[in-house]
Amino acid sequence: MPKVGIIYNEIKPAACRIKTQLEQDLTARGCQVRVTTGMGGILGHSKPDSPVCHTPIHGLVPPGFDPDVDFGIVLGGDGTVLAAFRQVAPLGIPLLTVNTGHMGFLTETYISQLDSALEAVFQGNCRIEERTMVTVRVLREGTVLWEALCLNEMVLHREPLTSMCHFEVMVGQHSPVDIAADGVIVSTPTGSTAYALSSGGPVITPNVQVLQLVPICPHSLASRALIFSDTEPVQVLPATRERMMMVVDGNAGCYVLPDDHVVIEKSDYSARFLRLRPTEFFRVLREKLGWGLPHIAKPTSVELP
């Protein structure tokens, strides 16, 4: 008897409606169904009077989900997909991502195509694409204050009313470098089309085994994006007296004090996407971000005078 999980965005009416119908349809197929919300993958923010907000990575696994779940179905947008992988990546569960949001850059199919997509999955007409995830930890005197699995990026930046900051960054065993900027981003290839792209970083195809470091509004023409092997851990130390804020995947984070340091390294867990057709990354770039499209209409013929 197949075991299937459903992870849905409970604040989207379309996702809630489809969840109810989907649960009934899967049960009628003879499946064991486990249901949870994407909210369980949303990590809390630390507060000034409570800087430690440590949720262990394995503490996000939803009740009823275990390694015997054959696959999961995500109903939501990109934020729900990011949260869902934080919940189930330690179990190795592949996810079929269904867009009920807007852009849906990380989603594989749409609500209108869900029936045919499920039929393909049950018939085995699909494949698994693995995407790199990283583990982000904040340490103080050797103690882990905060940690999270990350599919897109870690951002360490100044608070709104502070001045430009200095960051000491060490990649692997290489000599540390000093970056003067509003913040720094450490991104996976998946995250290269998110905040890192908006900050001037390059697009990286998902199968390349690298990470990238992107300064945010750097105070030097020499501070540009750096790409390096994902086998090398990254340490970021705030070389400034001001408190900073760290955000992971755009929805969770903690304060980072001058004596803290952030460690980012490739995780043993990966995000396992169920793909219904061969992955064509350039097609996704074209459809979602308009990459490679002509800016003006090209004439079909030219009239000579």
C-alpha positions as CSV (number, residue, x, y, z in Angstrom):
1,M,0.0,0.0,0.0
2,P,1.7,3.3,-1.1
3,K,2.2,5.9,1.6
4,V,1.9,9.5,0.3
5,G,2.4,12.8,2.2
6,I,0.7,16.1,1.5
7,I,2.2,19.4,2.5
8,Y,0.1,22.5,1.8
9,N,-0.1,26.2,2.3
10,E,-2.9,26.7,4.8
11,I,-3.3,30.4,4.1
12,K,-4.1,29.8,0.3
13,P,-7.7,28.9,-0.3
14,A,-6.9,27.0,-3.5
15,A,-4.3,24.9,-1.7
16,C,-6.8,24.0,1.1
17,R,-9.5,23.1,-1.4
18,I,-7.2,20.9,-3.4
19,K,-5.7,19.3,-0.3
20,T,-9.1,18.0,0.8
21,Q,-10.0,16.6,-2.6
22,L,-6.5,15.1,-3.1
23,E,-6.7,13.4,0.3
24,Q,-10.0,11.7,-0.6
25,D,-8.7,10.7,-4.1
26,L,-5.5,9.2,-2.7
27,T,-7.4,7.3,0.0
28,A,-9.7,5.9,-2.7
29,R,-6.6,4.6,-4.5
30,G,-5.7,2.7,-1.4
31,C,-2.9,5.0,-0.3
32,Q,-2.0,5.8,3.3
33,V,-2.1,9.5,3.4
34,R,-0.2,11.8,5.8
35,V,-1.1,15.5,5.8
36,T,0.7,18.5,7.3
37,T,1.1,22.2,6.6
38,G,4.1,24.1,5.3
39,M,4.0,26.2,8.5
40,G,5.9,23.4,10.3
41,G,8.9,24.3,8.1
42,I,8.9,28.0,8.9
43,L,11.6,28.7,11.4
44,G,11.1,31.4,14.0
45,H,13.1,34.7,14.3
46,S,15.2,35.4,17.4
47,K,14.3,38.5,19.3
48,P,16.6,41.0,21.1
49,D,15.5,39.7,24.5
50,S,15.6,36.1,23.3
51,P,18.6,35.7,20.9
52,V,18.6,31.9,21.1
53,C,15.9,30.3,19.0
54,H,17.4,26.9,18.3
55,T,15.2,24.4,16.5
56,P,17.2,21.2,15.6
57,I,17.1,20.3,11.9
58,H,15.5,16.9,12.7
59,G,12.9,18.6,14.9
60,L,11.0,19.9,11.9
61,V,10.0,16.4,10.6
62,P,6.1,16.4,10.6
63,P,4.3,13.9,12.8
64,G,3.3,10.8,10.9
65,F,6.0,11.3,8.2
66,D,8.8,8.7,8.1
67,P,11.2,7.2,5.6
68,D,8.5,4.8,4.4
69,V,6.6,7.7,2.7
70,D,7.0,7.0,-1.0
71,F,6.6,10.6,-2.1
72,G,5.1,13.8,-1.0
73,I,2.9,16.4,-2.8
74,V,3.5,20.1,-2.1
75,L,0.5,22.5,-2.7
76,G,1.7,26.1,-2.6
77,G,4.3,28.5,-4.0
78,D,8.1,28.6,-3.8
79,G,8.0,29.5,-0.1
80,T,6.0,26.4,0.7
81,V,8.4,24.3,-1.4
82,L,11.4,25.7,0.6
83,A,9.6,25.0,3.9
84,A,8.6,21.5,2.8
85,F,12.1,20.4,2.0
86,R,13.3,21.6,5.5
87,Q,10.7,19.3,6.9
88,V,11.3,16.1,4.8
89,A,14.8,16.3,3.4
90,P,16.3,14.4,6.4
91,L,13.9,11.5,5.5
92,G,14.9,11.5,1.8
93,I,11.3,11.9,0.6
94,P,10.9,13.1,-3.0
95,L,8.4,15.8,-3.6
96,L,6.0,16.6,-6.4
97,T,5.7,20.4,-6.3
98,V,2.3,21.9,-7.5
99,N,2.0,25.6,-8.0
100,T,-0.9,27.4,-6.3
101,G,1.0,30.7,-6.1
102,H,2.3,33.1,-8.6
103,M,5.8,32.6,-10.1
104,G,6.4,29.1,-8.9
105,F,10.0,28.9,-10.0
106,L,10.6,25.8,-8.0
107,T,7.3,24.0,-8.8
108,E,6.9,21.2,-11.4
109,T,3.3,21.4,-12.4
110,Y,0.0,23.2,-11.9
111,I,-3.3,22.4,-10.2
112,S,-5.0,21.9,-13.6
113,Q,-2.4,19.2,-14.5
114,L,-2.4,17.5,-11.1
115,D,-4.5,14.4,-12.1
116,S,-2.2,13.6,-15.1
117,A,0.9,14.3,-13.0
118,L,-0.2,11.9,-10.3
119,E,-1.0,9.2,-12.9
120,A,2.5,9.6,-14.3
121,V,4.1,9.3,-10.8
122,F,2.1,6.1,-9.9
123,Q,3.1,4.6,-13.3
124,G,6.7,5.4,-12.7
125,N,6.9,7.9,-15.5
126,C,9.0,10.3,-13.6
127,R,12.5,10.8,-12.3
128,I,14.2,12.3,-9.2
129,E,16.4,15.4,-9.5
130,E,18.6,16.1,-6.5
131,R,19.4,19.6,-5.5
132,T,22.2,20.7,-3.1
133,M,21.2,21.9,0.3
134,V,23.4,23.5,2.9
135,T,23.5,23.5,6.7
136,V,23.7,26.9,8.3
137,R,24.7,27.3,11.9
138,V,25.4,30.2,14.2
139,L,28.0,29.5,16.9
140,R,29.0,31.3,20.0
141,E,32.0,30.0,21.9
142,G,31.6,26.6,20.3
143,T,27.9,26.3,21.1
144,V,25.3,26.1,18.3
145,L,22.7,28.8,18.9
146,W,20.7,28.3,15.7
147,E,20.7,26.0,12.7
148,A,18.7,25.3,9.6
149,L,18.7,23.4,6.3
150,C,18.8,25.8,3.4
151,L,17.9,25.3,-0.3
152,N,18.3,28.8,-1.5
153,E,20.6,31.1,0.4
154,M,21.9,32.5,3.7
155,V,21.9,36.3,4.0
156,L,23.8,38.2,6.7
157,H,23.1,41.9,6.7
158,R,23.1,45.0,8.7
159,E,20.0,46.2,10.6
160,P,18.1,49.2,9.0
161,L,19.6,51.9,11.2
162,T,23.2,50.8,11.3
163,S,25.9,51.9,8.9
164,M,27.8,49.7,6.3
165,C,29.4,46.7,7.8
166,H,32.6,44.7,7.5
167,F,32.5,40.9,7.1
168,E,35.5,38.5,7.4
169,V,34.8,35.6,5.1
170,M,36.9,32.4,5.0
171,V,36.3,29.7,2.3
172,G,37.8,26.4,3.2
173,Q,41.4,26.7,4.2
174,H,42.0,29.8,2.1
175,S,43.1,33.1,3.6
176,P,40.2,35.2,5.0
177,V,39.0,38.2,3.1
178,D,37.4,41.4,4.3
179,I,34.2,42.6,2.6
180,A,32.8,46.0,3.2
181,A,29.1,46.0,2.3
182,D,25.5,46.1,3.5
183,G,25.5,42.3,3.7
184,V,26.7,39.1,2.1
185,I,24.8,36.2,0.5
186,V,26.0,32.6,0.4
187,S,23.9,30.8,-2.2
188,T,23.4,27.3,-3.7
189,P,22.9,26.9,-7.4
190,T,19.1,26.7,-6.8
191,G,19.3,30.1,-4.9
192,S,21.3,31.7,-7.7
193,T,18.0,32.7,-9.4
194,A,16.7,34.3,-6.2
195,Y,18.2,37.0,-4.0
196,A,21.7,36.4,-5.3
197,L,20.6,37.2,-8.9
198,S,19.0,40.4,-7.7
199,S,22.3,41.4,-6.1
200,G,24.3,40.9,-9.2
201,G,25.3,37.3,-9.0
202,P,25.4,34.9,-11.9
203,V,22.8,32.2,-12.7
204,I,24.2,28.8,-12.0
205,T,22.7,25.6,-13.5
206,P,21.5,23.2,-10.7
207,N,23.8,20.3,-11.6
208,V,27.0,22.3,-10.9
209,Q,28.6,21.4,-7.6
210,V,29.4,24.9,-6.3
211,L,28.3,27.6,-3.9
212,Q,28.6,31.3,-4.5
213,L,29.4,34.3,-2.3
214,V,27.7,37.6,-3.3
215,P,28.3,41.0,-1.5
216,I,25.2,43.2,-1.1
217,C,25.9,46.8,-2.2
218,P,29.7,46.4,-1.7
219,H,31.8,49.5,-1.0
220,S,34.5,48.5,-3.5
221,L,34.6,47.8,-7.3
222,A,36.7,44.8,-6.5
223,S,34.0,43.1,-4.4
224,R,32.2,40.9,-6.8
225,A,30.5,37.4,-6.7
226,L,32.8,34.5,-6.1
227,I,32.0,30.9,-7.1
228,F,33.8,28.0,-5.3
229,S,33.5,24.3,-4.8
230,D,30.7,23.2,-2.5
231,T,33.1,20.8,-0.7
232,E,34.6,23.8,1.1
233,P,32.8,25.1,4.2
234,V,32.3,28.9,4.6
235,Q,32.8,30.9,7.8
236,V,31.5,34.4,8.1
237,L,32.4,36.6,11.0
238,P,30.9,40.0,11.5
239,A,33.9,42.3,11.8
240,T,31.9,45.1,13.3
241,R,30.5,46.2,16.7
242,E,26.9,46.3,15.5
243,R,24.4,43.5,15.8
244,M,23.5,41.9,12.5
245,M,20.5,39.9,11.2
246,M,20.9,36.5,9.5
247,V,18.0,35.2,7.3
248,V,17.8,31.8,5.7
249,D,15.6,31.2,2.6
250,G,13.9,34.4,3.2
251,N,11.7,33.4,6.1
252,A,13.7,32.7,9.2
253,G,16.7,33.8,11.0
254,C,18.5,35.1,14.1
255,Y,20.6,37.9,15.4
256,V,24.3,37.6,15.0
257,L,26.5,39.4,17.6
258,P,30.1,40.5,17.1
259,D,31.5,37.4,18.9
260,D,29.4,35.0,16.9
261,H,30.3,33.3,13.6
262,V,28.2,31.7,10.9
263,V,29.2,28.4,9.3
264,I,27.8,27.2,6.0
265,E,28.6,23.8,4.6
266,K,27.0,21.3,2.2
267,S,24.5,19.2,3.9
268,D,24.3,15.4,3.7
269,Y,20.7,15.8,2.8
270,S,19.5,17.0,-0.6
271,A,16.2,18.3,-2.0
272,R,14.7,15.5,-4.1
273,F,12.3,16.9,-6.8
274,L,10.0,14.6,-8.7
275,R,10.3,15.5,-12.4
276,L,7.7,14.6,-14.9
277,R,9.9,15.4,-17.9
278,P,13.6,15.8,-18.6
279,T,14.9,18.9,-16.8
280,E,15.4,21.8,-19.2
281,F,16.7,24.6,-17.0
282,F,17.0,27.1,-19.8
283,R,13.3,26.6,-20.6
284,V,12.4,27.4,-16.9
285,L,14.6,30.6,-17.1
286,R,12.8,31.6,-20.3
287,E,9.3,31.0,-19.0
288,K,9.7,32.3,-15.5
289,L,12.4,35.1,-15.8
290,G,12.2,35.9,-19.5
291,W,15.8,34.9,-20.1
292,G,16.7,34.9,-23.8
293,L,13.5,36.4,-25.1
294,P,13.7,39.2,-27.7
295,H,13.0,42.6,-26.5
296,I,11.5,43.8,-29.8
297,A,9.5,42.1,-32.5
298,K,11.7,41.0,-35.4
299,P,10.3,41.7,-38.9
300,T,9.6,38.7,-41.0
301,S,10.8,40.5,-44.1
302,V,12.6,43.7,-45.0
303,E,11.5,46.0,-47.8
304,L,14.4,47.5,-49.7
305,P,14.0,51.0,-51.0
